[in-house]
Amino acid sequence: MEKLYKISYYKYAPESFRGYIRQSDGWHQYPLSLADTIDCGVKATSGGYDAGLARFKHIVRRQTRPKVRRITYGFEDLDDPGQVVYCRDLFVSNDDLKGKLQLLKQIKSNFSSGVRLGGKATLGAAGEIEKTEEYIARVDISKPIKIYLA
């Protein structure tokens, strides 16, 4: 297995910690703040190479993770209690309080009369549609469920 991360540090100086990431053209030093450098250095000097490497990976992944979490609201299906019905296309940032309230109101108004989830069509012998049936889910809009989208 090829290594993607490596670190170097001086045993008695946590501030000397350096972390490197392998890229297509070789190893590149990853820029860390002074606080993160000292944090990784202390982990490495006190816990060893593996502890410092684990802390470095944690910091890199935390910094590269998307900052915005998107949410939407769903509601429990009254006909099938284990199922949650939600609209993936309507979402808002988790930090936007006013946006969350507007989104909840909009989804409640859309879901208040039921939610059309799909249908079933029966084809005749000639290939034309003989009858169609729609499935409309009844949802409990009094209990919204917060759903985090990826």
N, C-alpha and C positions, 0 to 999 in steps of 0.2 A: 504494500500500500504506500502510495507516494504522499509525503508530508506536504501540507499546504501552509503550515505555520511553523515558525521557529522563533526562539528568543535568545537573547544574550544579556548577561548582567555580570557585574562585579560582586563578589560574595559579600563585601562589607559596605556597599554603597547602593542602596535601593534606587537612588535617582539615576543610576547608570543603566537602568533597564531599557532595552530596545526590543521591539517586536517586529517580525518580518513576515510578509505574506508572499507566497509564490504566485507569480503571474506568468503570462505566456513568454515574456522576455527575461525572466529571472526573478530573483528575490528583491523585494522593495520594502524599505522600512515604512511601517505604518505610523502615521503621525498621532501621537497621544498627547493629551493635556498633561500638565505637570502633576496634577492630582492622580490621574490614571497611571502615569508612569511610576509614581511612588507607590501606589496601591499594588500594581503588578510586581514591582521590585520587592516590596515587603513580603508578598506571598511567595515569590521565588526564593528569597534569602531565608525565610523562616520555614517554608514548606517544601522546598526543593524545586527542581526543574518542572516536574509535572504539575505542581500546584500553580506555579507562575504561568505556565502555558495555558492551563485551564482558565485562569483569570483573564489572560490576554484574549483568548477566544471569546469569553463571555462579553468582554468590553467591545470587541470588534462586532460581534453579532448584535449587540444592543445598539451600536451606533449605525449599523447598516439596515436595521429593521425599519420598515415604514412607520412614520410618526403618527399618521392619521388612522384612526380606527373608525370604520364605517359601521353604522348600525341601522337596523330597520326594526319594525315591530310585527309580531305575529300573534295569532289568536288560536286557541284550542278549538278543534273541530268537535261540535257537539255530537255528531253522529258516530264519530270514531275518536274516542277520548285520548288515544295515544298520539294522535297526529296534530301537527301545528301547521296552520296555513299562514303564509306570508308572501309579500311581493318583493322579489329580489331587485326589481328596477327602481323602487322608491327607497332611498337611503339618505342619510345625513351623517356628518362628522359627529363623533361621540362628544366632542368638546362644545358643540353649538347647542346651548340650552334652548334658545328660542326656536331654532330649526327643528329640534327634537319635538317640541310641543306642536309646531305646525305640522310636522310629519305625522304625528300620532292622530291629530284631528283629521287630517286628510285620509289616512288609512281607515280610521273608524267610519268616516262618512262613506267611503268606498265599500267597506265590508258590511255595513249595517243591514243591507238587504240580502246578504248571502254572497257567496263567491262562486263564480262559474269556474270549475276546475278543468272541465274537458267534456267530451261527449263520446257517443258511440253511434256509428252509422251502420245500417244494414243495407247491403247491396242486393239488388235484384239480379235476375238471370241475364238481363241485357246490359248490366253494368251501371244502371241508374240507382240512385239512392231511394230506397223504399220508405224507411223511417229513420228518424234520429232521436236520440235520447241525450239530454244534458244532465250532468251531475252538478248540482249546486250544493255547496257545503254551507251548513249553518255554523256560524262561529259565535263564540261568547266574547263580545267586544268590551265587556266590563273588566276583563283581566288580560291586559296586554303583556306579551312576553318579549323582552329585549333580545334581539338576535344580532350577534356580531358577524359581519361579513368579512371574508378574506380579501 
